[in-house]
Amino acid sequence: MQQCKICNSETTFLFKHLIMNKYEIGYYQCNSCRFIQTEAPYWLSEAYQSAINNSDTGILQRNERFRRIVTVLLCSLFNKEEKFLDYAGGYGIFTRMMRDVGFDYYWLDEYAKNLISVGFEHKPNTTYEAITAFEVFEHLDNPIQKIEEMLSLTDTIIFSTELIGNSVPKTDWWYYAFSHGQHIAFYHTSTLEYIAKKYKLNLYSNGTNFHLLSKKDINPLLFKFLYKASKYGLYNFFKQNLHSKTIADNQVNKLNDATA
């Protein structure tokens, strides 16, 4: 019997399913925090031959959506002049987009190559006002270890992952992502509540796919208002009061290239 990777409780076998059109693997759910995990993911090195899977056609649309939400949250709830980090930031798209808005954003990813925000990589011993981790949690083989790594860098994690409901999703649930085999961890609200309690954090969530863990005490109604308002004019209001780093970053990188 597998132990839950989040709370170490016993799990119950759910089903087996074919992934990547070649491996039949088991899925298990925690009897306590309701976290769903796969069997030990021996196929990951093969699944990550490309850091971004080919079926992720929504990557740019998603990053634009999160740019609007995060801009509103950072301007409203945090010190917008501080440093921020995009954890497991892929090719550097979100980091570049946030720097273009005007935030001092940096990139970190142990699997992908930084193509878009070169020169603004995480440096050791740097801490951050907040970390973003979008479409990351469902990829984590050792989620507690990675969460602790994030919390060594910040007191706030802003992240996205689709939550499972009170019943186990049927095997036609798109988020299982059987085709590419990279999604191996699925969270219930109870899972996030356990994580928040374990690390003495406050949990804020839209109830579906956008979440925030923080030591900061935020009015839950304010969080929900800001999340919804980011779809409208509030993003543009904050953006006009920020100073894009696009040109300044160009000059920094030119100087670095010249002295390299």
PyMOL commands that set and color helices and strands:
alter all, ss='L'
color gray80, all
select helices_A, chain A and resi 44-47+59-77+93-101+137-139+143-151+174-176+189-198+220-229+234-239+246-259
alter helices_A, ss='H'
color red, helices_A
select strands_A, chain A and resi 11-19+23-30+36-38+83-87+104-108+130-134+156-160+185-186+202-205+210-214
alter strands_A, ss='S'
color yellow, strands_A
deselect
rebuild
show_as cartoon
